[in-house]
Structures are given as C-alpha cells and as structure tokens.
Amino acid sequence: MYKPVKHGDTLHMRLIVQEKRQTSKPDRDVVTLKREFVNQHNDIVQSMTVTFMHRCRNAT
C-alpha cells in the first residue's frame, strides 16, 4: 500500500499485461499482469504483480 484509502474515496483498477509466454502444452499460456489501484486523484494507492496460467481458446 502506497497511500491510505479513506471512506468516500473512489477506486479504480488498471490492468497492464507485462508478459505472455506459451508453455510446453500448446493449450496453455503463462500471463504476468500488473494491477494498479488508483483513487479519484489518480494517485496509485496499491499495486501488485500477478502471474497465472491461462487456458488458450484456440490451441495450435
């Protein structure tokens, strides 16, 4: 947490794709995202990096 969040604040989340790579299985990818939570003044109050495995819709 970078800044406090107070009652009445309006929060929004920005999602930024940082990396996408294919695994050894053709129907799966590993995706790394950066999540930023910003308040009504556009100040970043929290950020995190998340990595997860994603099943691809069209396996080639």
N, CA, C and O of each residue as an XYZ file, in Angstrom:
240
protein
N       0.846     -1.175      0.000
C       0.000      0.000      0.000
C       0.891      1.237      0.000
O       1.801      1.366      0.819
N       0.616      2.129     -0.920
C       1.420      3.342     -1.041
C       0.816      4.520     -0.292
O       1.528      5.327      0.306
N      -0.513      4.606     -0.333
C      -1.216      5.711      0.320
C      -2.448      5.148      1.005
O      -2.947      4.092      0.618
N      -2.943      5.846      2.024
C      -4.149      5.355      2.698
C      -5.394      5.510      1.820
O      -5.486      6.420      0.996
N      -6.329      4.611      2.015
C      -7.641      4.690      1.360
C      -8.636      5.064      2.447
O      -8.702      4.412      3.490
N      -9.400      6.103      2.203
C     -10.319      6.618      3.213
C     -11.761      6.414      2.777
O     -12.050      6.236      1.593
N     -12.645      6.442      3.741
C     -14.079      6.328      3.465
C     -14.488      7.435      2.493
O     -14.163      8.604      2.698
N     -15.199      7.056      1.443
C     -15.638      8.027      0.448
C     -14.736      8.116     -0.769
O     -15.114      8.729     -1.767
N     -13.543      7.515     -0.713
C     -12.658      7.506     -1.880
C     -13.265      6.659     -2.993
O     -13.961      5.679     -2.729
N     -13.000      7.038     -4.221
C     -13.406      6.262     -5.388
C     -12.168      5.583     -5.942
O     -11.174      6.237     -6.257
N     -12.237      4.254     -6.057
C     -11.081      3.486     -6.524
C     -11.353      2.880     -7.885
O     -12.475      2.478     -8.193
N     -10.310      2.821     -8.691
C     -10.348      2.161     -9.994
C      -9.123      1.267    -10.097
O      -8.112      1.499     -9.434
N      -9.226      0.246    -10.933
C      -8.096     -0.649    -11.128
C      -7.615     -0.558    -12.565
O      -8.416     -0.585    -13.499
N      -6.301     -0.448    -12.736
C      -5.675     -0.529    -14.059
C      -5.005     -1.894    -14.156
O      -4.354     -2.345    -13.213
N      -5.168     -2.535    -15.284
C      -4.586     -3.851    -15.507
C      -3.655     -3.758    -16.704
O      -4.080     -3.396    -17.800
N      -2.381     -4.086    -16.494
C      -1.365     -3.965    -17.534
C      -0.764     -5.344    -17.767
O      -0.240     -5.956    -16.836
N      -0.834     -5.834    -18.994
C      -0.215     -7.117    -19.330
C       1.276     -6.880    -19.496
O       1.692     -6.111    -20.363
N       2.078     -7.535    -18.673
C       3.520     -7.353    -18.745
C       4.206     -8.428    -19.571
O       5.196     -8.160    -20.252
N       3.680     -9.645    -19.509
C       4.324    -10.739    -20.237
C       3.310    -11.832    -20.512
O       2.408    -12.082    -19.712
N       3.473    -12.480    -21.660
C       2.677    -13.650    -22.009
C       3.613    -14.622    -22.705
O       4.279    -14.274    -23.679
N       3.655    -15.831    -22.199
C       4.521    -16.828    -22.841
C       3.812    -18.162    -22.874
O       3.024    -18.495    -21.988
N       4.105    -18.908    -23.903
C       3.481    -20.209    -24.093
C       4.220    -21.255    -23.275
O       5.440    -21.190    -23.127
N       3.477    -22.217    -22.744
C       4.086    -23.315    -22.005
C       4.394    -24.453    -22.978
O       4.183    -24.333    -24.185
N       4.889    -25.540    -22.434
C       5.175    -26.697    -23.290
C       3.888    -27.342    -23.798
O       3.902    -28.075    -24.787
N       2.784    -27.067    -23.121
C       1.483    -27.561    -23.595
C       0.866    -26.487    -24.481
O       0.743    -25.340    -24.051
N       0.478    -26.825    -25.700
C       0.028    -25.800    -26.647
C      -1.291    -25.112    -26.273
O      -1.617    -24.065    -26.832
N      -2.043    -25.683    -25.344
C      -3.324    -25.056    -24.987
C      -3.222    -24.175    -23.746
O      -4.246    -23.783    -23.186
N      -1.993    -23.857    -23.304
C      -1.826    -23.049    -22.089
C      -0.752    -21.982    -22.266
O       0.252    -22.183    -22.949
N      -0.999    -20.839    -21.625
C      -0.045    -19.729    -21.580
C       0.176    -19.341    -20.124
O      -0.661    -19.615    -19.264
N       1.301    -18.708    -19.860
C       1.552    -18.089    -18.565
C       1.504    -16.580    -18.784
O       2.210    -16.049    -19.643
N       0.676    -15.897    -18.011
C       0.463    -14.465    -18.182
C       0.870    -13.754    -16.893
O       0.508    -14.180    -15.797
N       1.630    -12.663    -17.037
C       2.004    -11.825    -15.902
C       1.330    -10.468    -16.068
O       1.475     -9.812    -17.100
N       0.592    -10.058    -15.043
C      -0.161     -8.805    -15.067
C       0.297     -7.902    -13.933
O       0.699     -8.379    -12.872
N       0.234     -6.610    -14.160
C       0.440     -5.638    -13.096
C      -0.903     -4.965    -12.830
O      -1.537     -4.427    -13.738
N      -1.319     -5.006    -11.578
C      -2.572     -4.364    -11.175
C      -2.230     -3.123    -10.368
O      -1.448     -3.179     -9.420
N      -2.823     -2.008    -10.754
C      -2.651     -0.760    -10.016
C      -4.019     -0.261     -9.589
O      -4.937     -0.167    -10.404
N      -4.152      0.055     -8.321
C      -5.383      0.618     -7.796
C      -5.155      2.099     -7.571
O      -4.238      2.492     -6.851
N      -5.993      2.919     -8.190
C      -5.830      4.377     -8.125
C      -7.076      5.010     -7.520
O      -8.185      4.496     -7.669
N      -6.877      6.138     -6.833
C      -8.015      6.845     -6.239
C      -8.519      7.932     -7.183
O      -8.074      8.032     -8.326
N      -9.445      8.734     -6.695
C     -10.080      9.752     -7.533
C      -9.113     10.849     -7.954
O      -9.423     11.617     -8.864
N      -7.957     10.942     -7.319
C      -6.937     11.935     -7.687
C      -5.886     11.336     -8.621
O      -4.878     11.974     -8.928
N      -6.131     10.112     -9.065
C      -5.215      9.369     -9.944
C      -3.899      9.024     -9.244
O      -2.876      8.822     -9.899
N      -3.930      8.958     -7.909
C      -2.771      8.520     -7.126
C      -2.816      7.003     -6.997
O      -3.871      6.437     -6.712
N      -1.688      6.346     -7.204
C      -1.631      4.892     -7.028
C      -1.610      4.611     -5.528
O      -0.707      5.058     -4.820
N      -2.610      3.867     -5.047
C      -2.675      3.542     -3.622
C      -2.185      2.120     -3.349
O      -1.774      1.813     -2.230
N      -2.224      1.254     -4.356
C      -1.713     -0.104     -4.208
C      -1.367     -0.642     -5.581
O      -2.018     -0.304     -6.570
N      -0.330     -1.491     -5.644
C      -0.022     -2.181     -6.889
C       0.459     -3.583     -6.556
O       0.964     -3.835     -5.462
N       0.300     -4.478     -7.494
C       0.725     -5.856     -7.310
C       0.996     -6.478     -8.664
O       0.439     -6.050     -9.675
N       1.850     -7.484     -8.683
C       2.126     -8.247     -9.884
C       1.574     -9.644     -9.669
O       1.805    -10.261     -8.630
N       0.839    -10.139    -10.664
C       0.172    -11.435    -10.569
C       0.583    -12.275    -11.773
O       0.591    -11.787    -12.903
N       0.924    -13.532    -11.530
C       1.257    -14.466    -12.606
C       0.325    -15.663    -12.495
O       0.152    -16.228    -11.415
N      -0.275    -16.048    -13.618
C      -1.166    -17.202    -13.597
C      -1.113    -17.932    -14.925
O      -0.674    -17.397    -15.943
N      -1.575    -19.169    -14.882
C      -1.652    -19.984    -16.098
C      -3.037    -19.818    -16.692
O      -4.043    -19.841    -15.982
N      -3.072    -19.654    -17.984
C      -4.309    -19.353    -18.694
C      -4.524    -20.383    -19.789
O      -3.603    -20.685    -20.547
N      -5.708    -20.914    -19.876
C      -6.019    -21.852    -20.962
C      -6.364    -21.071    -22.213
O      -7.209    -20.176    -22.177
N      -5.724    -21.398    -23.306
C      -5.935    -20.722    -24.585
C      -7.220    -21.210    -25.227
O      -7.585    -22.381    -25.123
N      -7.877    -20.312    -25.873
C      -9.130    -20.652    -26.532
C      -8.893    -21.530    -27.748
O      -9.566    -22.545    -27.919
N      -7.939    -21.150    -28.599
C      -7.630    -21.904    -29.813
C      -6.231    -22.467    -29.707
O      -5.255    -21.736    -29.874
N      -6.120    -23.738    -29.436
C      -4.802    -24.375    -29.360
C      -4.307    -24.655    -30.785
O      -5.038    -25.189    -31.619
N      -3.048    -24.282    -31.041
C      -2.480    -24.519    -32.378
C      -1.407    -25.564    -32.314
O      -0.811    -25.901    -33.337
